[in-house]
Amino acid sequence: MDRLTAFEIASRMFVQFTPVWIGLVIILVLSWMLRGRLGLYGKLFDSPIGLIGLVLVLFWVLTAIFADQIATFDALNQVSGMRNKKPGWPVSGLEGQHYLLGGDHLARDVFSRWVQGSRIVIIIAPVATLFAFMVGITLGLPAGYYMGRTDTILSFLANLVLAFPVILLFFLLVTPEIRAEGTVFNLPGGKTWIASIPNIIAMIMFAFPLIFFAALWTSRYRPRPQLLAIQLAITFAIGLWLYLGLVFRVDPFGLIDDVLSPNILNIFVSVVFVNSPTVFRIVRGLAIDIKTRDYVAAAQTRGETAWYIMLWELLPNARGPLIVDFCLRIGYTTILLGTLGFFGLGFSPESPDWGTTINDGRKLLAIYPHLVLPPALGLMSLVLGLNLLADGLREESLKD
């Protein structure tokens, strides 16, 4: 077999991404048809910048979803004789098979690792940012609404975390030595839980989504106790399953263990911990500004509870800046994950995440640039898409 030409490589890659192209067309066509009912998201079709960002983000989301179908080889599979081979090189012993983007220093397929690496980013960055927002909102709203001693204490704690350099915080939270230090507790099913610093942080931080949704439903549906009971039952059933699985690794269904390994979970915890204080400060500032509006005074006159006003009056009217910051923060988290992988913090050495892949190939960059370019371009395009999406959302939100 001969080595593939550049055109043949591009053609085969285009074919491999067929599920992504189909998904993009379906999502964009349906979104355009229903854009009048989709609020701020639907208005993105009036913003060229936002639409380009949306396409880039959707591309990588769909790539992560269909990664197993797109990848041509297993991301960890090593093929004899394919070490540092150039793009389009035929795989010995496999008729018609090629390493589309070449082989790395351990004879693994660069294309497959590039595709599989997107899944790690798409799993961690948005979900960890969402958790951080729940923590920041749950603490920021009362801090801005009540002010006084509540605000002083919570702001001091937030500033205390923000005072530490981010990389130093991650180094302290994700290194194996830190994770292994602590009291060992025996759990049902023969499992153990180590009361280390990251695990204690997870135990505290991951309780906030439960608190957030419990306060959300209670403040709104207290006059309708039957509906409230059903909503709380569903919330706590799902929430406790996630909480026990994430914090104590006690998951009767085994779904969380399949998605989040202990290494990935520690990185997840660290991202939530680092982002929460910044979100807290943004929410606090918005709450201080919005609570002076007339509709808040009207709600107070009606006798609404403080949590009702915070969650159903302040929060909806702060959604524009928060949605924009959410997109930007996912981009920051993506860069942070790449930085962690590059420095070898948290991720396993064989991980296909983009930061680790860039670090593996940087020493041979002058000779074999194909080892570094795909993950670097993937990281750049995803962050660019998120930034453009945030710009489009900001542009459209200002028109409201």
C-alpha positions as a Markdown table, in Angstrom:
| # | Residue | x | y | z |
|---|---|---|---|---|
| 1 | Met | 0.0 | 0.0 | 0.0 |
| 2 | Asp | 1.1 | 3.5 | -0.8 |
| 3 | Arg | 1.0 | 6.5 | 1.5 |
| 4 | Leu | -2.1 | 8.6 | 1.1 |
| 5 | Thr | -1.9 | 12.0 | -0.5 |
| 6 | Ala | -3.0 | 15.2 | 1.3 |
| 7 | Phe | -6.3 | 15.2 | -0.7 |
| 8 | Glu | -7.0 | 11.5 | 0.1 |
| 9 | Ile | -6.3 | 12.2 | 3.8 |
| 10 | Ala | -8.7 | 15.1 | 3.9 |
| 11 | Ser | -11.3 | 13.1 | 2.0 |
| 12 | Arg | -11.2 | 10.2 | 4.4 |
| 13 | Met | -11.3 | 12.5 | 7.4 |
| 14 | Phe | -14.3 | 14.2 | 6.0 |
| 15 | Val | -16.0 | 10.8 | 5.6 |
| 16 | Gln | -15.1 | 9.7 | 9.1 |
| 17 | Phe | -16.8 | 12.9 | 10.5 |
| 18 | Thr | -20.1 | 12.0 | 8.6 |
| 19 | Pro | -22.1 | 11.6 | 11.9 |
| 20 | Val | -21.0 | 15.1 | 12.9 |
| 21 | Trp | -22.0 | 16.7 | 9.6 |
| 22 | Ile | -25.4 | 15.0 | 9.8 |
| 23 | Gly | -25.9 | 16.1 | 13.4 |
| 24 | Leu | -24.8 | 19.7 | 12.5 |
| 25 | Val | -27.3 | 20.0 | 9.7 |
| 26 | Ile | -30.2 | 18.6 | 11.7 |
| 27 | Ile | -29.5 | 20.9 | 14.7 |
| 28 | Leu | -29.0 | 24.0 | 12.7 |
| 29 | Val | -32.0 | 23.5 | 10.4 |
| 30 | Leu | -34.3 | 22.8 | 13.4 |
| 31 | Ser | -32.9 | 25.7 | 15.4 |
| 32 | Trp | -33.4 | 28.0 | 12.4 |
| 33 | Met | -37.0 | 26.9 | 11.9 |
| 34 | Leu | -37.8 | 27.3 | 15.6 |
| 35 | Arg | -35.6 | 30.4 | 16.3 |
| 36 | Gly | -38.6 | 32.5 | 17.2 |
| 37 | Arg | -39.3 | 30.3 | 20.1 |
| 38 | Leu | -35.8 | 29.7 | 21.4 |
| 39 | Gly | -35.2 | 33.1 | 23.0 |
| 40 | Leu | -31.6 | 34.3 | 23.2 |
| 41 | Tyr | -30.3 | 31.1 | 21.5 |
| 42 | Gly | -32.6 | 31.7 | 18.5 |
| 43 | Lys | -31.3 | 35.2 | 18.1 |
| 44 | Leu | -27.8 | 33.8 | 17.4 |
| 45 | Phe | -28.9 | 33.4 | 13.8 |
| 46 | Asp | -29.0 | 37.2 | 13.5 |
| 47 | Ser | -25.3 | 37.3 | 14.6 |
| 48 | Pro | -22.7 | 36.0 | 12.1 |
| 49 | Ile | -20.0 | 35.9 | 14.9 |
| 50 | Gly | -22.3 | 34.0 | 17.3 |
| 51 | Leu | -23.4 | 31.6 | 14.5 |
| 52 | Ile | -19.7 | 30.8 | 13.6 |
| 53 | Gly | -19.0 | 30.2 | 17.3 |
| 54 | Leu | -22.1 | 28.0 | 17.6 |
| 55 | Val | -21.0 | 25.8 | 14.7 |
| 56 | Leu | -17.5 | 25.4 | 16.1 |
| 57 | Val | -18.8 | 24.4 | 19.5 |
| 58 | Leu | -21.4 | 22.0 | 18.1 |
| 59 | Phe | -18.8 | 20.4 | 15.9 |
| 60 | Trp | -16.7 | 19.4 | 19.0 |
| 61 | Val | -19.7 | 18.4 | 21.0 |
| 62 | Leu | -20.9 | 16.1 | 18.3 |
| 63 | Thr | -17.4 | 14.8 | 17.8 |
| 64 | Ala | -17.2 | 13.9 | 21.5 |
| 65 | Ile | -20.6 | 12.2 | 21.3 |
| 66 | Phe | -19.7 | 10.1 | 18.2 |
| 67 | Ala | -16.0 | 9.7 | 19.0 |
| 68 | Asp | -16.1 | 5.9 | 19.0 |
| 69 | Gln | -17.6 | 5.9 | 15.5 |
| 70 | Ile | -15.2 | 8.6 | 14.1 |
| 71 | Ala | -12.0 | 7.2 | 15.4 |
| 72 | Thr | -10.3 | 4.6 | 13.2 |
| 73 | Phe | -8.3 | 2.9 | 15.9 |
| 74 | Asp | -8.4 | 2.6 | 19.7 |
| 75 | Ala | -6.7 | 5.7 | 21.2 |
| 76 | Leu | -4.4 | 3.5 | 23.3 |
| 77 | Asn | -3.7 | 0.8 | 20.7 |
| 78 | Gln | -0.1 | 0.5 | 19.6 |
| 79 | Val | 0.7 | -0.9 | 16.1 |
| 80 | Ser | 4.2 | -2.3 | 15.5 |
| 81 | Gly | 6.2 | -0.3 | 13.0 |
| 82 | Met | 4.0 | 2.8 | 13.2 |
| 83 | Arg | 6.1 | 4.8 | 15.6 |
| 84 | Asn | 6.4 | 8.5 | 14.5 |
| 85 | Lys | 5.0 | 7.7 | 11.0 |
| 86 | Lys | 3.9 | 10.6 | 8.9 |
| 87 | Pro | 0.2 | 11.3 | 8.0 |
| 88 | Gly | -1.4 | 8.9 | 5.6 |
| 89 | Trp | 1.0 | 6.1 | 6.4 |
| 90 | Pro | -0.4 | 2.5 | 5.7 |
| 91 | Val | -0.7 | 0.2 | 8.7 |
| 92 | Ser | 1.3 | -2.9 | 8.2 |
| 93 | Gly | -0.7 | -6.1 | 8.2 |
| 94 | Leu | -4.1 | -4.3 | 7.8 |
| 95 | Glu | -5.1 | -3.9 | 4.2 |
| 96 | Gly | -6.6 | -0.6 | 3.4 |
| 97 | Gln | -6.0 | 0.9 | 6.9 |
| 98 | His | -4.0 | 4.1 | 7.4 |
| 99 | Tyr | -2.9 | 6.3 | 10.2 |
| 100 | Leu | -4.7 | 9.4 | 8.8 |
| 101 | Leu | -2.7 | 11.9 | 10.8 |
| 102 | Gly | 0.3 | 9.7 | 11.4 |
| 103 | Gly | 1.6 | 7.8 | 14.5 |
| 104 | Asp | 3.0 | 9.2 | 17.7 |
| 105 | His | 6.1 | 8.2 | 19.6 |
| 106 | Leu | 4.4 | 5.1 | 21.0 |
| 107 | Ala | 3.0 | 4.0 | 17.6 |
| 108 | Arg | -0.6 | 5.1 | 18.5 |
| 109 | Asp | -2.9 | 6.7 | 15.9 |
| 110 | Val | -2.8 | 10.5 | 16.2 |
| 111 | Phe | -6.2 | 11.0 | 14.5 |
| 112 | Ser | -8.0 | 8.6 | 17.0 |
| 113 | Arg | -6.3 | 10.2 | 20.0 |
| 114 | Trp | -7.3 | 13.7 | 18.7 |
| 115 | Val | -10.9 | 12.6 | 18.4 |
| 116 | Gln | -11.1 | 10.8 | 21.7 |
| 117 | Gly | -9.3 | 13.7 | 23.5 |
| 118 | Ser | -12.3 | 15.9 | 22.7 |
| 119 | Arg | -14.5 | 13.7 | 24.8 |
| 120 | Ile | -12.5 | 14.5 | 27.9 |
| 121 | Val | -12.8 | 18.2 | 27.4 |
| 122 | Ile | -16.5 | 18.1 | 26.6 |
| 123 | Ile | -17.3 | 16.0 | 29.7 |
| 124 | Ile | -15.3 | 18.0 | 32.2 |
| 125 | Ala | -15.4 | 21.7 | 31.1 |
| 126 | Pro | -19.2 | 22.3 | 30.7 |
| 127 | Val | -20.3 | 20.1 | 33.6 |
| 128 | Ala | -17.7 | 21.4 | 36.0 |
| 129 | Thr | -18.5 | 25.0 | 35.0 |
| 130 | Leu | -22.2 | 24.3 | 35.6 |
| 131 | Phe | -21.5 | 22.9 | 39.1 |
| 132 | Ala | -19.3 | 26.0 | 39.8 |
| 133 | Phe | -22.2 | 28.2 | 38.7 |
| 134 | Met | -24.6 | 26.4 | 41.1 |
| 135 | Val | -22.1 | 27.0 | 44.0 |
| 136 | Gly | -21.5 | 30.6 | 43.0 |
| 137 | Ile | -25.2 | 31.4 | 42.5 |
| 138 | Thr | -26.3 | 29.7 | 45.8 |
| 139 | Leu | -23.8 | 31.7 | 47.7 |
| 140 | Gly | -23.7 | 34.9 | 45.6 |
| 141 | Leu | -27.4 | 35.7 | 45.7 |
| 142 | Pro | -27.7 | 35.8 | 49.5 |
| 143 | Ala | -24.4 | 37.7 | 49.8 |
| 144 | Gly | -25.6 | 40.4 | 47.4 |
| 145 | Tyr | -29.2 | 40.5 | 48.7 |
| 146 | Tyr | -28.6 | 40.5 | 52.4 |
| 147 | Met | -25.2 | 42.2 | 52.5 |
| 148 | Gly | -23.9 | 42.8 | 56.0 |
| 149 | Arg | -22.2 | 40.0 | 57.9 |
| 150 | Thr | -23.3 | 37.3 | 55.4 |
| 151 | Asp | -21.6 | 39.2 | 52.6 |
| 152 | Thr | -18.5 | 39.9 | 54.6 |
| 153 | Ile | -17.9 | 36.3 | 55.5 |
| 154 | Leu | -18.7 | 34.8 | 52.1 |
| 155 | Ser | -16.6 | 37.5 | 50.3 |
| 156 | Phe | -13.7 | 36.8 | 52.6 |
| 157 | Leu | -13.8 | 33.1 | 51.8 |
| 158 | Ala | -14.0 | 33.8 | 48.1 |
| 159 | Asn | -11.1 | 36.2 | 48.2 |
| 160 | Leu | -9.1 | 33.7 | 50.2 |
| 161 | Val | -9.4 | 31.1 | 47.4 |
| 162 | Leu | -8.7 | 33.7 | 44.7 |
| 163 | Ala | -5.5 | 34.8 | 46.4 |
| 164 | Phe | -3.8 | 31.5 | 45.5 |
| 165 | Pro | -2.2 | 31.1 | 42.0 |
| 166 | Val | -4.5 | 28.8 | 40.0 |
| 167 | Ile | -1.7 | 26.3 | 39.0 |
| 168 | Leu | -0.5 | 26.0 | 42.6 |
| 169 | Leu | -4.0 | 25.2 | 43.7 |
| 170 | Phe | -4.4 | 22.6 | 41.0 |
| 171 | Phe | -1.0 | 21.1 | 41.9 |
| 172 | Leu | -2.1 | 20.8 | 45.6 |
| 173 | Leu | -5.4 | 19.3 | 44.7 |
| 174 | Val | -4.6 | 16.7 | 41.9 |
| 175 | Thr | -1.2 | 15.3 | 42.8 |
| 176 | Pro | -1.4 | 11.6 | 44.0 |
| 177 | Glu | 0.4 | 12.4 | 47.3 |
| 178 | Ile | -2.3 | 14.9 | 48.3 |
| 179 | Arg | -5.1 | 12.6 | 47.2 |
| 180 | Ala | -3.7 | 9.7 | 49.2 |
| 181 | Glu | -3.3 | 11.6 | 52.5 |
| 182 | Gly | -6.2 | 11.4 | 54.9 |
| 183 | Thr | -8.3 | 9.1 | 57.1 |
| 184 | Val | -9.6 | 6.0 | 55.4 |
| 185 | Phe | -13.2 | 5.0 | 56.0 |
| 186 | Asn | -14.8 | 1.7 | 55.0 |
| 187 | Leu | -18.0 | 2.0 | 52.9 |
| 188 | Pro | -20.7 | -0.6 | 52.0 |
| 189 | Gly | -19.7 | -3.0 | 49.2 |
| 190 | Gly | -16.1 | -3.3 | 50.2 |
| 191 | Lys | -15.2 | 0.2 | 49.1 |
| 192 | Thr | -13.1 | 2.8 | 51.0 |
| 193 | Trp | -13.2 | 6.5 | 51.1 |
| 194 | Ile | -10.2 | 8.6 | 52.0 |
| 195 | Ala | -10.9 | 11.9 | 53.7 |
| 196 | Ser | -8.3 | 13.8 | 51.8 |
| 197 | Ile | -8.4 | 17.5 | 50.9 |
| 198 | Pro | -9.9 | 17.0 | 47.4 |
| 199 | Asn | -12.5 | 14.5 | 48.7 |
| 200 | Ile | -13.5 | 16.8 | 51.5 |
| 201 | Ile | -13.9 | 19.7 | 49.1 |
| 202 | Ala | -16.0 | 17.5 | 46.8 |
| 203 | Met | -18.2 | 16.5 | 49.8 |
| 204 | Ile | -18.9 | 20.2 | 50.5 |
| 205 | Met | -19.1 | 21.6 | 46.9 |
| 206 | Phe | -21.2 | 18.9 | 45.4 |
| 207 | Ala | -23.9 | 19.5 | 48.0 |
| 208 | Phe | -24.7 | 22.9 | 46.6 |
| 209 | Pro | -26.6 | 21.7 | 43.5 |
| 210 | Leu | -28.9 | 19.8 | 45.9 |
| 211 | Ile | -29.3 | 23.0 | 48.0 |
| 212 | Phe | -29.9 | 25.1 | 44.9 |
| 213 | Phe | -32.7 | 23.0 | 43.4 |
| 214 | Ala | -34.3 | 22.4 | 46.8 |
| 215 | Ala | -34.5 | 26.1 | 47.4 |
| 216 | Leu | -35.6 | 26.7 | 43.8 |
| 217 | Trp | -38.6 | 24.4 | 44.1 |
| 218 | Thr | -39.5 | 25.2 | 47.7 |
| 219 | Ser | -39.6 | 29.0 | 47.1 |
| 220 | Arg | -41.8 | 28.6 | 44.0 |
| 221 | Tyr | -44.2 | 25.8 | 44.8 |
| 222 | Arg | -44.7 | 26.1 | 48.6 |
| 223 | Pro | -48.4 | 26.9 | 48.1 |
| 224 | Arg | -48.8 | 23.7 | 46.1 |
| 225 | Pro | -47.4 | 21.0 | 48.6 |
| 226 | Gln | -48.3 | 17.9 | 46.5 |
| 227 | Leu | -46.4 | 19.2 | 43.4 |
| 228 | Leu | -43.5 | 20.4 | 45.6 |
| 229 | Ala | -43.2 | 16.9 | 47.2 |
| 230 | Ile | -43.0 | 15.2 | 43.8 |
| 231 | Gln | -40.3 | 17.7 | 42.6 |
| 232 | Leu | -38.3 | 17.4 | 45.8 |
| 233 | Ala | -38.5 | 13.6 | 45.7 |
| 234 | Ile | -37.2 | 13.5 | 42.1 |
| 235 | Thr | -34.5 | 16.0 | 42.8 |
| 236 | Phe | -33.2 | 14.2 | 45.8 |
| 237 | Ala | -33.4 | 10.8 | 44.2 |
| 238 | Ile | -31.3 | 11.9 | 41.2 |
| 239 | Gly | -29.2 | 14.3 | 43.3 |
| 240 | Leu | -28.3 | 11.8 | 46.0 |
| 241 | Trp | -27.4 | 9.2 | 43.4 |
| 242 | Leu | -25.0 | 11.7 | 41.7 |
| 243 | Tyr | -23.7 | 12.9 | 45.1 |
| 244 | Leu | -22.9 | 9.5 | 46.5 |
| 245 | Gly | -21.4 | 8.4 | 43.1 |
| 246 | Leu | -19.2 | 11.5 | 42.7 |
| 247 | Val | -18.1 | 12.0 | 46.2 |
| 248 | Phe | -18.0 | 8.4 | 47.7 |
| 249 | Arg | -17.8 | 6.4 | 44.5 |
| 250 | Val | -20.9 | 4.5 | 45.6 |
| 251 | Asp | -22.9 | 4.0 | 42.5 |
| 252 | Pro | -25.2 | 0.9 | 42.3 |
| 253 | Phe | -25.6 | 1.4 | 38.5 |
| 254 | Gly | -21.9 | 1.8 | 37.8 |
| 255 | Leu | -22.6 | 4.7 | 35.3 |
| 256 | Ile | -20.4 | 7.3 | 37.1 |
| 257 | Asp | -17.4 | 5.0 | 37.4 |
| 258 | Asp | -17.6 | 4.4 | 33.6 |
| 259 | Val | -17.6 | 8.1 | 32.8 |
| 260 | Leu | -15.4 | 9.6 | 35.4 |
| 261 | Ser | -12.2 | 7.9 | 36.6 |
| 262 | Pro | -10.7 | 8.9 | 39.9 |
| 263 | Asn | -8.1 | 11.1 | 38.2 |
| 264 | Ile | -10.8 | 12.9 | 36.1 |
| 265 | Leu | -13.0 | 13.3 | 39.1 |
| 266 | Asn | -10.2 | 15.1 | 41.0 |
| 267 | Ile | -9.7 | 17.4 | 38.1 |
| 268 | Phe | -13.4 | 18.0 | 38.0 |
| 269 | Val | -13.4 | 18.9 | 41.7 |
| 270 | Ser | -10.5 | 21.2 | 41.3 |
| 271 | Val | -12.2 | 23.1 | 38.4 |
| 272 | Val | -15.4 | 23.6 | 40.4 |
| 273 | Phe | -13.4 | 24.8 | 43.4 |
| 274 | Val | -11.3 | 27.3 | 41.4 |
| 275 | Asn | -14.2 | 28.7 | 39.4 |
| 276 | Ser | -16.8 | 29.0 | 42.1 |
| 277 | Pro | -15.3 | 32.2 | 43.9 |
| 278 | Thr | -15.2 | 34.1 | 40.6 |
| 279 | Val | -18.8 | 33.2 | 39.8 |
| 280 | Phe | -19.7 | 34.1 | 43.3 |
| 281 | Arg | -18.3 | 37.6 | 42.9 |
| 282 | Ile | -20.1 | 38.1 | 39.5 |
| 283 | Val | -23.5 | 36.9 | 41.0 |
| 284 | Arg | -23.0 | 39.0 | 44.1 |
| 285 | Gly | -22.4 | 42.2 | 42.0 |
| 286 | Leu | -25.5 | 41.5 | 39.8 |
| 287 | Ala | -27.6 | 40.9 | 42.9 |
| 288 | Ile | -26.5 | 44.2 | 44.5 |
| 289 | Asp | -27.5 | 46.0 | 41.3 |
| 290 | Ile | -30.8 | 44.2 | 40.5 |
| 291 | Lys | -32.2 | 44.2 | 44.0 |
| 292 | Thr | -32.8 | 48.0 | 43.7 |
| 293 | Arg | -35.2 | 47.6 | 40.8 |
| 294 | Asp | -38.9 | 48.3 | 41.0 |
| 295 | Tyr | -40.1 | 44.7 | 40.4 |
| 296 | Val | -38.0 | 43.5 | 43.4 |
| 297 | Ala | -39.8 | 46.1 | 45.6 |
| 298 | Ala | -43.1 | 44.9 | 44.2 |
| 299 | Ala | -42.3 | 41.3 | 45.1 |
| 300 | Gln | -41.3 | 42.4 | 48.6 |
| 301 | Thr | -44.6 | 44.3 | 48.9 |
| 302 | Arg | -46.5 | 41.1 | 47.9 |
| 303 | Gly | -44.9 | 39.4 | 50.8 |
| 304 | Glu | -42.7 | 37.0 | 48.8 |
| 305 | Thr | -39.9 | 35.2 | 50.6 |
| 306 | Ala | -36.3 | 36.2 | 50.3 |
| 307 | Trp | -35.4 | 33.0 | 48.4 |
| 308 | Tyr | -38.3 | 33.5 | 46.0 |
| 309 | Ile | -37.1 | 37.0 | 45.2 |
| 310 | Met | -33.5 | 35.9 | 44.7 |
| 311 | Leu | -34.2 | 32.8 | 42.6 |
| 312 | Trp | -37.3 | 34.0 | 40.6 |
| 313 | Glu | -36.8 | 37.8 | 40.4 |
| 314 | Leu | -33.1 | 38.5 | 40.6 |
| 315 | Leu | -31.7 | 35.4 | 38.9 |
| 316 | Pro | -33.8 | 35.5 | 35.7 |
| 317 | Asn | -33.0 | 39.1 | 35.2 |
| 318 | Ala | -29.2 | 38.4 | 35.5 |
| 319 | Arg | -29.3 | 35.5 | 33.0 |
| 320 | Gly | -27.8 | 37.6 | 30.1 |
| 321 | Pro | -24.4 | 38.3 | 31.7 |
| 322 | Leu | -24.4 | 34.9 | 33.4 |
| 323 | Ile | -24.9 | 33.0 | 30.1 |
| 324 | Val | -22.1 | 35.0 | 28.4 |
| 325 | Asp | -19.8 | 34.4 | 31.4 |
| 326 | Phe | -20.7 | 30.7 | 31.3 |
| 327 | Cys | -19.5 | 30.3 | 27.7 |
| 328 | Leu | -16.3 | 32.3 | 28.4 |
| 329 | Arg | -15.7 | 30.3 | 31.5 |
| 330 | Ile | -15.9 | 27.0 | 29.6 |
| 331 | Gly | -13.2 | 28.4 | 27.3 |
| 332 | Tyr | -11.0 | 29.3 | 30.3 |
| 333 | Thr | -11.6 | 25.8 | 31.7 |
| 334 | Thr | -10.7 | 24.2 | 28.4 |
| 335 | Ile | -7.4 | 26.1 | 28.4 |
| 336 | Leu | -6.8 | 25.2 | 32.0 |
| 337 | Leu | -7.4 | 21.5 | 31.3 |
| 338 | Gly | -4.9 | 21.7 | 28.4 |
| 339 | Thr | -2.4 | 23.3 | 30.8 |
| 340 | Leu | -2.9 | 20.6 | 33.4 |
| 341 | Gly | -2.4 | 17.9 | 30.8 |
| 342 | Phe | 0.7 | 19.7 | 29.4 |
| 343 | Phe | 2.3 | 19.8 | 32.9 |
| 344 | Gly | 1.2 | 16.2 | 33.6 |
| 345 | Leu | -1.0 | 17.1 | 36.5 |
| 346 | Gly | -4.0 | 14.9 | 37.2 |
| 347 | Phe | -4.3 | 13.0 | 33.9 |
| 348 | Ser | -2.7 | 9.6 | 33.4 |
| 349 | Pro | 0.3 | 9.5 | 31.1 |
| 350 | Glu | -1.5 | 7.5 | 28.4 |
| 351 | Ser | -4.5 | 9.8 | 28.4 |
| 352 | Pro | -5.5 | 11.1 | 24.9 |
| 353 | Asp | -6.4 | 14.6 | 26.3 |
| 354 | Trp | -5.1 | 17.4 | 24.2 |
| 355 | Gly | -2.7 | 18.9 | 26.8 |
| 356 | Thr | -1.0 | 15.5 | 27.4 |
| 357 | Thr | -0.8 | 14.9 | 23.6 |
| 358 | Ile | 0.8 | 18.3 | 23.0 |
| 359 | Asn | 3.3 | 17.6 | 25.8 |
| 360 | Asp | 4.2 | 14.2 | 24.4 |
| 361 | Gly | 4.9 | 15.6 | 20.9 |
| 362 | Arg | 6.6 | 18.9 | 21.8 |
| 363 | Lys | 10.1 | 17.4 | 22.0 |
| 364 | Leu | 9.9 | 16.2 | 18.4 |
| 365 | Leu | 8.1 | 19.3 | 17.1 |
| 366 | Ala | 10.8 | 20.3 | 14.7 |
| 367 | Ile | 10.9 | 16.9 | 13.1 |
| 368 | Tyr | 7.3 | 15.6 | 13.5 |
| 369 | Pro | 4.9 | 18.5 | 13.7 |
| 370 | His | 2.0 | 16.2 | 13.0 |
| 371 | Leu | 2.1 | 15.0 | 16.6 |
| 372 | Val | 1.3 | 18.5 | 18.1 |
| 373 | Leu | -0.7 | 20.3 | 15.4 |
| 374 | Pro | -4.1 | 18.3 | 15.7 |
| 375 | Pro | -4.5 | 18.7 | 19.5 |
| 376 | Ala | -3.3 | 22.3 | 19.4 |
| 377 | Leu | -5.8 | 23.2 | 16.6 |
| 378 | Gly | -8.5 | 21.3 | 18.4 |
| 379 | Leu | -7.9 | 23.3 | 21.6 |
| 380 | Met | -7.6 | 26.6 | 19.7 |
| 381 | Ser | -10.8 | 26.0 | 17.6 |
| 382 | Leu | -12.9 | 25.0 | 20.6 |
| 383 | Val | -11.8 | 28.0 | 22.7 |
| 384 | Leu | -12.3 | 30.3 | 19.7 |
| 385 | Gly | -15.8 | 28.9 | 19.2 |
| 386 | Leu | -16.7 | 29.5 | 22.8 |
| 387 | Asn | -15.4 | 33.1 | 22.7 |
| 388 | Leu | -17.3 | 33.9 | 19.5 |
| 389 | Leu | -20.4 | 32.3 | 20.9 |
| 390 | Ala | -20.1 | 34.4 | 24.0 |
| 391 | Asp | -19.6 | 37.5 | 21.9 |
| 392 | Gly | -22.7 | 36.7 | 19.9 |
| 393 | Leu | -24.8 | 36.1 | 23.0 |
| 394 | Arg | -23.5 | 39.3 | 24.5 |
| 395 | Glu | -24.4 | 41.3 | 21.3 |
| 396 | Glu | -27.9 | 39.9 | 21.2 |
| 397 | Ser | -28.6 | 40.2 | 24.9 |
| 398 | Leu | -27.8 | 43.9 | 24.8 |
| 399 | Lys | -30.6 | 44.3 | 22.2 |
| 400 | Asp | -33.2 | 43.1 | 24.6 |
